[in-house]
């Protein structure tokens, strides 16, 4: 689901480099105490790392989108 969301945000013109940064910040907010193996979701750090690995593809989609937005401002 994270990868699909990353590609959709890139196609919609939103900067995909923000996704792994978001999960990195989220991870700094503290742990729920549930180990990853017992959780229904990957850890925040793992999500950030996996999204970072997908950035080359997402960035090429973002670069070819008709509109580009970043940090709330239109870059077009």
BELPETA-V304075 format. One record per helix or strand of 3 or more residues. SS is the DSSP state (H for helix, E for strand). FROM is the first residue (numbers start at 0). LEN is the number of residues. If there is no record, write none. Layout:
ss=SS from=FROM len=LEN
ss=SS from=FROM len=LEN
//
This chain:
ss=H from=1 len=10
ss=H from=16 len=12
ss=H from=35 len=3
ss=H from=43 len=10
ss=H from=54 len=9
//
